[in-house]
Amino acid sequence: MKISRKFLTAGIAAALTLSVAASAFAAGLTVKTKKINEGQVKTATPVITGSVGGAKMDTLLTQMTTKNTVAEIYKYLPSDSQKITLDNYLDFTNGASDPVQEGFALVKGSAFLVNAGFDKEQKELGKTKADEKYKLDIDYTIYTAGDELLSLEQHASAYTGGAHDNQSITTLTVNPKTGKIYTLADMFIPGDAYKERLEMLIAIQQKGDNRLKAQMKDPAVAYQKVTITGNEKFYVDSDLQNFGFYVVYNPGEVAPMSAGIVKYFIPIDTISDIISYDMN
């Protein structure tokens, strides 16, 4: 697949306005929301239609996002519950007459079990107040949705006791025509040049963040040095105000758990010379 330079370079502002902004939510590809709520478990999953790849690709893309929703719910299933392995998710849902609806049924069923588990544990612990109630909320954000690229994040927030909510993010960047899921490495010219560039840009942001905290009399964050492997979670944001890549880390991966989810913004004009425009 050849990604157009109009799409992935900063270019002239007028050209960006016409090409990128218009392609961000193309007329063909549509993203709708499927909400499934079971008591204290609330989910919102993207449903893809109108992709260049046709109806079968729409189904595959929706299966990908639904699988991510199921994966988050599974983290909170009671240990004695039976569950399908995520490795077999596509085979399992494809065995149904309607794979998309089968996936949603799996979301509903697993959410029901998690909610029942929450209720049971709360009663055993005597947690009856509203602010003590356990919860799991799963939602998503679409950052690019066009003929050539679909890029999004799915985020979950759960409270199961303790000092604060547990948060996590899953990202997906995929070709809506072929179904190929892109890694961060796929987005750049082969070699290590992109790794060094991203590591440098991230280190600058870490240092800048702590300098700002010092000015505000806030404690510095004990960031870890980031070493790029090419398999990091990421998404592409085609909004003109935030045009670029975001490299995403879940709590505890590059900073203390208390720092929460950490994102590093890589502006498109800082990497346009090393982006791969021919991704097959």
Stockholm file with secondary structure:
# STOCKHOLM 1.0

chainA/1-280         MKISRKFLTAGIAAALTLSVAASAFAAGLTVKTKKINEGQVKTATPVITGSVGGAKMDTLLTQMTTKNTVAEIYKYLPSDSQKITLDNYLDFTNGASDPVQEGFALVKGSAFLVNAGFDKEQKELGKTKADEKYKLDIDYTIYTAGDELLSLEQHASAYTGGAHDNQSITTLTVNPKTGKIYTLADMFIPGDAYKERLEMLIAIQQKGDNRLKAQMKDPAVAYQKVTITGNEKFYVDSDLQNFGFYVVYNPGEVAPMSAGIVKYFIPIDTISDIISYDMN
#=GR chainA/1-280 SS CBCCHHHHSCCCHHHHHHHHHHHHBCSSCEEEEEEEEETTEEEEEEEEESCTTCHHHHHHHHHHHHHHHHHHHHTTSCTTSCCCCGGGHHHHHHTSSSHHHHHHHHHHHHHHHHHHHHHHHHHHHTCCSGGGCCEEEEEEEEEEESSSCEEEEEEEEEESSSSSCEEEEEEEEECTTTCCBCCTGGGBCSSSHHHHHHHHHHHHHHHHHHHHHHHTTCCCCCCCCCCCCSCCEEEEECCGGGCEEEEEECTTSSSCGGGCSEEEEEEGGGTTTTBCSBCC
#=GC SS_cons         CBCCHHHHSCCCHHHHHHHHHHHHBCSSCEEEEEEEEETTEEEEEEEEESCTTCHHHHHHHHHHHHHHHHHHHHTTSCTTSCCCCGGGHHHHHHTSSSHHHHHHHHHHHHHHHHHHHHHHHHHHHTCCSGGGCCEEEEEEEEEEESSSCEEEEEEEEEESSSSSCEEEEEEEEECTTTCCBCCTGGGBCSSSHHHHHHHHHHHHHHHHHHHHHHHTTCCCCCCCCCCCCSCCEEEEECCGGGCEEEEEECTTSSSCGGGCSEEEEEEGGGTTTTBCSBCC
//
